[in-house]
Amino acid sequence: MSQLISIIQRLQTMQNAEEHEEVQQRLFEVNGKTLCQVKYFPASGTFEVEEYDKDNNKQKYQFDDIDIAAIEIFDIVQEEKNPS
């Protein structure tokens, strides 16, 4: 659960920097492997999660809710840590 909280805190930090009106971005990694990049667009208040798979293909998802974005990132990280 603490991992989900830390993801939410990172996303909140991105939101709180919105007075700069620049797109904020963060990478989420496990063991040095970049799993996804998250961008926050202050003009629209939305998050974009760009997920990288093992073949370096990219999928983008848009979220207007911080909790749903955090859960998606958490799921991506957990899949890497605990492959089925």
Summary of the structure (lengths in Angstrom):
residues: 84
radius of gyration: 12.5
end to end distance: 19.9
largest distance: 41.6
contacts: 216
relative contact order: 0.19
helix: 42%
strand: 35%
